[in-house]
């Protein structure tokens, strides 16, 4: 997907034309920042008495959308990014005073967790376990809103690609600011009672002065306005290309013709793309499309039936099931069986930096995560043990399970990937880590190799 359809674009109807243009993420972000300055943060109308002190609008005039919030001051995009970066690491905004956004979304770990725990602990005393593995926040800048029937503008735009989009594992958040609000209020994360409690902490935090500098001296006079400013700054930070989508992995250098992949990495790329073997690229798009580098996800929601992770405290309850899009954290699709067991396909960029894999962190090695795809149907005992197959998805929802390659094989069939091919795929996935510095002089990938890698 190459549409410039971030949280901001989805909320500003006048920018809907961007959704139909093949803009690069960087260009879309620049255009978006200009739109934000012009539309989202419009200044108050001129006052007849310029010398009078600024007066905040009454609470009854709350904006219908966060992007319609009217502040005393119109901050530049770079100001919002800098403020958001500081707020992202502000532990005083949590009930415990010891947890920030960066505690679980560590910049040093591709904005994912810094450990190998399947779930993180939070709450007022940092003793409440979460329900799911913490996802990375990188490469979400073109993520569309959740749509039950998605029609992409690449290829056959009449084909219904099914449920697609939205942030969080279940797609319930439609924007980065909506996603950011979740942890601030979650009882097992930052554990604030409500928006007002967050604003009260923010008002006395080290970032209070920066909030006033950005939005105006009276920003804290209205709790809704201050809350919206906080979320807008966090959202702007997550639109920073250098931080969240730098496209500077070894694979990116390969696509630019700056470096060659090793023979093992090339074999892994071939297996990754091969529809008869890994078929990974059917969901984790690996090709350049209309000049935009791949995100390594189609943002679709899919049921693959990973094993139950019995180390998650919530799973100690026999009747508890995490059903993804149909609950328990997402509530608007409860009762819609066709969504049960579906989780959003994450980007594989920086996947080799993670300590655990899949929504429940059931695997702690990348090799085991890749091996799951090869063995789920061909050798289920190695995946689920002697117990029931698909042990974390009730029978009534198992019709939702994906059966496309490499799935769909019968027990005792030859797995779609050999152990050698699994190792090659892992070697390739390691080329997706950001931070690669190509050699100043040395081998260059041939144009033919780049062209081959860019094909669907």
Secondary structure as a PSIPRED ss2 file (coil, helix, strand):
# PSIPRED VFORMAT (PSIPRED V4.0)

   1 X C   1.000  0.000  0.000
   2 X C   1.000  0.000  0.000
   3 X C   1.000  0.000  0.000
   4 X C   1.000  0.000  0.000
   5 X C   1.000  0.000  0.000
   6 X C   1.000  0.000  0.000
   7 X H   0.000  1.000  0.000
   8 X H   0.000  1.000  0.000
   9 X H   0.000  1.000  0.000
  10 X H   0.000  1.000  0.000
  11 X H   0.000  1.000  0.000
  12 X C   1.000  0.000  0.000
  13 X H   0.000  1.000  0.000
  14 X H   0.000  1.000  0.000
  15 X H   0.000  1.000  0.000
  16 X H   0.000  1.000  0.000
  17 X H   0.000  1.000  0.000
  18 X H   0.000  1.000  0.000
  19 X H   0.000  1.000  0.000
  20 X H   0.000  1.000  0.000
  21 X C   1.000  0.000  0.000
  22 X C   1.000  0.000  0.000
  23 X C   1.000  0.000  0.000
  24 X C   1.000  0.000  0.000
  25 X H   0.000  1.000  0.000
  26 X H   0.000  1.000  0.000
  27 X H   0.000  1.000  0.000
  28 X H   0.000  1.000  0.000
  29 X H   0.000  1.000  0.000
  30 X H   0.000  1.000  0.000
  31 X H   0.000  1.000  0.000
  32 X H   0.000  1.000  0.000
  33 X H   0.000  1.000  0.000
  34 X H   0.000  1.000  0.000
  35 X H   0.000  1.000  0.000
  36 X H   0.000  1.000  0.000
  37 X H   0.000  1.000  0.000
  38 X H   0.000  1.000  0.000
  39 X H   0.000  1.000  0.000
  40 X H   0.000  1.000  0.000
  41 X C   1.000  0.000  0.000
  42 X C   1.000  0.000  0.000
  43 X E   0.000  0.000  1.000
  44 X C   1.000  0.000  0.000
  45 X C   1.000  0.000  0.000
  46 X C   1.000  0.000  0.000
  47 X C   1.000  0.000  0.000
  48 X C   1.000  0.000  0.000
  49 X C   1.000  0.000  0.000
  50 X C   1.000  0.000  0.000
  51 X C   1.000  0.000  0.000
  52 X C   1.000  0.000  0.000
  53 X C   1.000  0.000  0.000
  54 X C   1.000  0.000  0.000
  55 X C   1.000  0.000  0.000
  56 X C   1.000  0.000  0.000
  57 X C   1.000  0.000  0.000
  58 X C   1.000  0.000  0.000
  59 X H   0.000  1.000  0.000
  60 X H   0.000  1.000  0.000
  61 X H   0.000  1.000  0.000
  62 X C   1.000  0.000  0.000
  63 X C   1.000  0.000  0.000
  64 X C   1.000  0.000  0.000
  65 X C   1.000  0.000  0.000
  66 X H   0.000  1.000  0.000
  67 X H   0.000  1.000  0.000
  68 X H   0.000  1.000  0.000
  69 X C   1.000  0.000  0.000
  70 X C   1.000  0.000  0.000
  71 X E   0.000  0.000  1.000
  72 X C   1.000  0.000  0.000
  73 X C   1.000  0.000  0.000
  74 X C   1.000  0.000  0.000
  75 X C   1.000  0.000  0.000
  76 X C   1.000  0.000  0.000
  77 X H   0.000  1.000  0.000
  78 X H   0.000  1.000  0.000
  79 X H   0.000  1.000  0.000
  80 X H   0.000  1.000  0.000
  81 X H   0.000  1.000  0.000
  82 X H   0.000  1.000  0.000
  83 X H   0.000  1.000  0.000
  84 X H   0.000  1.000  0.000
  85 X H   0.000  1.000  0.000
  86 X H   0.000  1.000  0.000
  87 X H   0.000  1.000  0.000
  88 X H   0.000  1.000  0.000
  89 X C   1.000  0.000  0.000
  90 X C   1.000  0.000  0.000
  91 X H   0.000  1.000  0.000
  92 X H   0.000  1.000  0.000
  93 X H   0.000  1.000  0.000
  94 X C   1.000  0.000  0.000
  95 X C   1.000  0.000  0.000
  96 X C   1.000  0.000  0.000
  97 X C   1.000  0.000  0.000
  98 X C   1.000  0.000  0.000
  99 X C   1.000  0.000  0.000
 100 X C   1.000  0.000  0.000
 101 X H   0.000  1.000  0.000
 102 X H   0.000  1.000  0.000
 103 X H   0.000  1.000  0.000
 104 X H   0.000  1.000  0.000
 105 X C   1.000  0.000  0.000
 106 X E   0.000  0.000  1.000
 107 X H   0.000  1.000  0.000
 108 X H   0.000  1.000  0.000
 109 X H   0.000  1.000  0.000
 110 X C   1.000  0.000  0.000
 111 X C   1.000  0.000  0.000
 112 X E   0.000  0.000  1.000
 113 X C   1.000  0.000  0.000
 114 X C   1.000  0.000  0.000
 115 X C   1.000  0.000  0.000
 116 X C   1.000  0.000  0.000
 117 X C   1.000  0.000  0.000
 118 X C   1.000  0.000  0.000
 119 X C   1.000  0.000  0.000
 120 X C   1.000  0.000  0.000
 121 X E   0.000  0.000  1.000
 122 X E   0.000  0.000  1.000
 123 X C   1.000  0.000  0.000
 124 X C   1.000  0.000  0.000
 125 X C   1.000  0.000  0.000
 126 X C   1.000  0.000  0.000
 127 X C   1.000  0.000  0.000
 128 X E   0.000  0.000  1.000
 129 X E   0.000  0.000  1.000
 130 X C   1.000  0.000  0.000
 131 X C   1.000  0.000  0.000
 132 X C   1.000  0.000  0.000
 133 X C   1.000  0.000  0.000
 134 X C   1.000  0.000  0.000
 135 X C   1.000  0.000  0.000
 136 X C   1.000  0.000  0.000
 137 X C   1.000  0.000  0.000
 138 X C   1.000  0.000  0.000
 139 X C   1.000  0.000  0.000
 140 X C   1.000  0.000  0.000
 141 X C   1.000  0.000  0.000
 142 X C   1.000  0.000  0.000
 143 X C   1.000  0.000  0.000
 144 X C   1.000  0.000  0.000
 145 X C   1.000  0.000  0.000
 146 X C   1.000  0.000  0.000
 147 X E   0.000  0.000  1.000
 148 X C   1.000  0.000  0.000
 149 X C   1.000  0.000  0.000
 150 X C   1.000  0.000  0.000
 151 X C   1.000  0.000  0.000
 152 X C   1.000  0.000  0.000
 153 X C   1.000  0.000  0.000
 154 X C   1.000  0.000  0.000
 155 X C   1.000  0.000  0.000
 156 X C   1.000  0.000  0.000
 157 X C   1.000  0.000  0.000
 158 X C   1.000  0.000  0.000
 159 X C   1.000  0.000  0.000
 160 X C   1.000  0.000  0.000
 161 X C   1.000  0.000  0.000
 162 X C   1.000  0.000  0.000
 163 X C   1.000  0.000  0.000
 164 X E   0.000  0.000  1.000
 165 X C   1.000  0.000  0.000
 166 X C   1.000  0.000  0.000
 167 X E   0.000  0.000  1.000
 168 X C   1.000  0.000  0.000
 169 X C   1.000  0.000  0.000
 170 X C   1.000  0.000  0.000
 171 X C   1.000  0.000  0.000
 172 X C   1.000  0.000  0.000
 173 X E   0.000  0.000  1.000
 174 X C   1.000  0.000  0.000
 175 X C   1.000  0.000  0.000
 176 X H   0.000  1.000  0.000
 177 X H   0.000  1.000  0.000
 178 X H   0.000  1.000  0.000
 179 X H   0.000  1.000  0.000
 180 X H   0.000  1.000  0.000
 181 X H   0.000  1.000  0.000
 182 X H   0.000  1.000  0.000
 183 X H   0.000  1.000  0.000
 184 X H   0.000  1.000  0.000
 185 X H   0.000  1.000  0.000
 186 X C   1.000  0.000  0.000
 187 X C   1.000  0.000  0.000
 188 X C   1.000  0.000  0.000
 189 X C   1.000  0.000  0.000
 190 X C   1.000  0.000  0.000
 191 X C   1.000  0.000  0.000
 192 X C   1.000  0.000  0.000
 193 X C   1.000  0.000  0.000
 194 X C   1.000  0.000  0.000
 195 X H   0.000  1.000  0.000
 196 X H   0.000  1.000  0.000
 197 X H   0.000  1.000  0.000
 198 X H   0.000  1.000  0.000
 199 X H   0.000  1.000  0.000
 200 X H   0.000  1.000  0.000
 201 X H   0.000  1.000  0.000
 202 X H   0.000  1.000  0.000
 203 X H   0.000  1.000  0.000
 204 X C   1.000  0.000  0.000
 205 X C   1.000  0.000  0.000
 206 X C   1.000  0.000  0.000
 207 X C   1.000  0.000  0.000
 208 X H   0.000  1.000  0.000
 209 X H   0.000  1.000  0.000
 210 X H   0.000  1.000  0.000
 211 X H   0.000  1.000  0.000
 212 X H   0.000  1.000  0.000
 213 X H   0.000  1.000  0.000
 214 X H   0.000  1.000  0.000
 215 X H   0.000  1.000  0.000
 216 X C   1.000  0.000  0.000
 217 X C   1.000  0.000  0.000
 218 X C   1.000  0.000  0.000
 219 X H   0.000  1.000  0.000
 220 X H   0.000  1.000  0.000
 221 X H   0.000  1.000  0.000
 222 X C   1.000  0.000  0.000
 223 X H   0.000  1.000  0.000
 224 X H   0.000  1.000  0.000
 225 X H   0.000  1.000  0.000
 226 X H   0.000  1.000  0.000
 227 X H   0.000  1.000  0.000
 228 X H   0.000  1.000  0.000
 229 X H   0.000  1.000  0.000
 230 X H   0.000  1.000  0.000
 231 X H   0.000  1.000  0.000
 232 X H   0.000  1.000  0.000
 233 X H   0.000  1.000  0.000
 234 X H   0.000  1.000  0.000
 235 X H   0.000  1.000  0.000
 236 X H   0.000  1.000  0.000
 237 X H   0.000  1.000  0.000
 238 X C   1.000  0.000  0.000
 239 X C   1.000  0.000  0.000
 240 X C   1.000  0.000  0.000
 241 X H   0.000  1.000  0.000
 242 X H   0.000  1.000  0.000
 243 X H   0.000  1.000  0.000
 244 X H   0.000  1.000  0.000
 245 X C   1.000  0.000  0.000
 246 X C   1.000  0.000  0.000
 247 X C   1.000  0.000  0.000
 248 X C   1.000  0.000  0.000
 249 X C   1.000  0.000  0.000
 250 X H   0.000  1.000  0.000
 251 X H   0.000  1.000  0.000
 252 X H   0.000  1.000  0.000
 253 X H   0.000  1.000  0.000
 254 X H   0.000  1.000  0.000
 255 X H   0.000  1.000  0.000
 256 X C   1.000  0.000  0.000
 257 X C   1.000  0.000  0.000
 258 X C   1.000  0.000  0.000
 259 X C   1.000  0.000  0.000
 260 X C   1.000  0.000  0.000
 261 X C   1.000  0.000  0.000
 262 X C   1.000  0.000  0.000
 263 X H   0.000  1.000  0.000
 264 X H   0.000  1.000  0.000
 265 X H   0.000  1.000  0.000
 266 X H   0.000  1.000  0.000
 267 X H   0.000  1.000  0.000
 268 X H   0.000  1.000  0.000
 269 X H   0.000  1.000  0.000
 270 X H   0.000  1.000  0.000
 271 X H   0.000  1.000  0.000
 272 X H   0.000  1.000  0.000
 273 X H   0.000  1.000  0.000
 274 X C   1.000  0.000  0.000
 275 X C   1.000  0.000  0.000
 276 X C   1.000  0.000  0.000
 277 X C   1.000  0.000  0.000
 278 X C   1.000  0.000  0.000
 279 X C   1.000  0.000  0.000
 280 X H   0.000  1.000  0.000
 281 X H   0.000  1.000  0.000
 282 X H   0.000  1.000  0.000
 283 X C   1.000  0.000  0.000
 284 X C   1.000  0.000  0.000
 285 X C   1.000  0.000  0.000
 286 X C   1.000  0.000  0.000
 287 X C   1.000  0.000  0.000
 288 X C   1.000  0.000  0.000
 289 X E   0.000  0.000  1.000
 290 X C   1.000  0.000  0.000
 291 X C   1.000  0.000  0.000
 292 X E   0.000  0.000  1.000
 293 X C   1.000  0.000  0.000
 294 X C   1.000  0.000  0.000
 295 X C   1.000  0.000  0.000
 296 X C   1.000  0.000  0.000
 297 X C   1.000  0.000  0.000
 298 X C   1.000  0.000  0.000
 299 X C   1.000  0.000  0.000
 300 X E   0.000  0.000  1.000
 301 X E   0.000  0.000  1.000
 302 X E   0.000  0.000  1.000
 303 X E   0.000  0.000  1.000
 304 X C   1.000  0.000  0.000
 305 X C   1.000  0.000  0.000
 306 X C   1.000  0.000  0.000
 307 X C   1.000  0.000  0.000
 308 X C   1.000  0.000  0.000
 309 X C   1.000  0.000  0.000
 310 X C   1.000  0.000  0.000
 311 X C   1.000  0.000  0.000
 312 X C   1.000  0.000  0.000
 313 X H   0.000  1.000  0.000
 314 X H   0.000  1.000  0.000
 315 X H   0.000  1.000  0.000
 316 X H   0.000  1.000  0.000
 317 X C   1.000  0.000  0.000
 318 X C   1.000  0.000  0.000
 319 X C   1.000  0.000  0.000
 320 X C   1.000  0.000  0.000
 321 X C   1.000  0.000  0.000
 322 X C   1.000  0.000  0.000
 323 X C   1.000  0.000  0.000
 324 X E   0.000  0.000  1.000
 325 X C   1.000  0.000  0.000
 326 X C   1.000  0.000  0.000
 327 X C   1.000  0.000  0.000
 328 X C   1.000  0.000  0.000
 329 X C   1.000  0.000  0.000
 330 X C   1.000  0.000  0.000
 331 X C   1.000  0.000  0.000
 332 X C   1.000  0.000  0.000
 333 X C   1.000  0.000  0.000
 334 X C   1.000  0.000  0.000
 335 X C   1.000  0.000  0.000
 336 X C   1.000  0.000  0.000
 337 X H   0.000  1.000  0.000
 338 X H   0.000  1.000  0.000
 339 X H   0.000  1.000  0.000
 340 X E   0.000  0.000  1.000
 341 X C   1.000  0.000  0.000
 342 X E   0.000  0.000  1.000
 343 X E   0.000  0.000  1.000
 344 X E   0.000  0.000  1.000
 345 X C   1.000  0.000  0.000
 346 X C   1.000  0.000  0.000
 347 X C   1.000  0.000  0.000
 348 X C   1.000  0.000  0.000
 349 X C   1.000  0.000  0.000
 350 X C   1.000  0.000  0.000
 351 X H   0.000  1.000  0.000
 352 X H   0.000  1.000  0.000
 353 X H   0.000  1.000  0.000
 354 X C   1.000  0.000  0.000
 355 X C   1.000  0.000  0.000
 356 X C   1.000  0.000  0.000
 357 X E   0.000  0.000  1.000
 358 X C   1.000  0.000  0.000
 359 X C   1.000  0.000  0.000
 360 X C   1.000  0.000  0.000
 361 X C   1.000  0.000  0.000
 362 X C   1.000  0.000  0.000
 363 X E   0.000  0.000  1.000
 364 X C   1.000  0.000  0.000
 365 X C   1.000  0.000  0.000
 366 X H   0.000  1.000  0.000
 367 X H   0.000  1.000  0.000
 368 X H   0.000  1.000  0.000
 369 X H   0.000  1.000  0.000
 370 X H   0.000  1.000  0.000
 371 X H   0.000  1.000  0.000
 372 X H   0.000  1.000  0.000
 373 X H   0.000  1.000  0.000
 374 X H   0.000  1.000  0.000
 375 X H   0.000  1.000  0.000
 376 X C   1.000  0.000  0.000
 377 X C   1.000  0.000  0.000
 378 X C   1.000  0.000  0.000
 379 X C   1.000  0.000  0.000
 380 X H   0.000  1.000  0.000
 381 X H   0.000  1.000  0.000
 382 X H   0.000  1.000  0.000
 383 X H   0.000  1.000  0.000
 384 X H   0.000  1.000  0.000
 385 X C   1.000  0.000  0.000
 386 X C   1.000  0.000  0.000
 387 X C   1.000  0.000  0.000
 388 X C   1.000  0.000  0.000
 389 X C   1.000  0.000  0.000
 390 X C   1.000  0.000  0.000
 391 X C   1.000  0.000  0.000
 392 X C   1.000  0.000  0.000
 393 X C   1.000  0.000  0.000
 394 X C   1.000  0.000  0.000
 395 X H   0.000  1.000  0.000
 396 X H   0.000  1.000  0.000
 397 X H   0.000  1.000  0.000
 398 X H   0.000  1.000  0.000
 399 X H   0.000  1.000  0.000
 400 X H   0.000  1.000  0.000
 401 X E   0.000  0.000  1.000
 402 X C   1.000  0.000  0.000
 403 X C   1.000  0.000  0.000
 404 X C   1.000  0.000  0.000
 405 X C   1.000  0.000  0.000
 406 X C   1.000  0.000  0.000
 407 X C   1.000  0.000  0.000
 408 X C   1.000  0.000  0.000
 409 X C   1.000  0.000  0.000
 410 X C   1.000  0.000  0.000
 411 X C   1.000  0.000  0.000
 412 X C   1.000  0.000  0.000
 413 X C   1.000  0.000  0.000
 414 X C   1.000  0.000  0.000
 415 X C   1.000  0.000  0.000
 416 X C   1.000  0.000  0.000
 417 X C   1.000  0.000  0.000
 418 X C   1.000  0.000  0.000
 419 X H   0.000  1.000  0.000
 420 X H   0.000  1.000  0.000
 421 X H   0.000  1.000  0.000
 422 X H   0.000  1.000  0.000
 423 X H   0.000  1.000  0.000
 424 X H   0.000  1.000  0.000
 425 X H   0.000  1.000  0.000
 426 X H   0.000  1.000  0.000
 427 X H   0.000  1.000  0.000
 428 X H   0.000  1.000  0.000
 429 X H   0.000  1.000  0.000
 430 X H   0.000  1.000  0.000
 431 X H   0.000  1.000  0.000
 432 X H   0.000  1.000  0.000
 433 X C   1.000  0.000  0.000
 434 X C   1.000  0.000  0.000
 435 X C   1.000  0.000  0.000
 436 X C   1.000  0.000  0.000
 437 X C   1.000  0.000  0.000
 438 X C   1.000  0.000  0.000
 439 X C   1.000  0.000  0.000
 440 X C   1.000  0.000  0.000
 441 X C   1.000  0.000  0.000
 442 X C   1.000  0.000  0.000
 443 X C   1.000  0.000  0.000
 444 X C   1.000  0.000  0.000
 445 X C   1.000  0.000  0.000
 446 X C   1.000  0.000  0.000
 447 X H   0.000  1.000  0.000
 448 X H   0.000  1.000  0.000
 449 X H   0.000  1.000  0.000
 450 X H   0.000  1.000  0.000
 451 X H   0.000  1.000  0.000
 452 X H   0.000  1.000  0.000
 453 X H   0.000  1.000  0.000
 454 X C   1.000  0.000  0.000
 455 X C   1.000  0.000  0.000
 456 X C   1.000  0.000  0.000
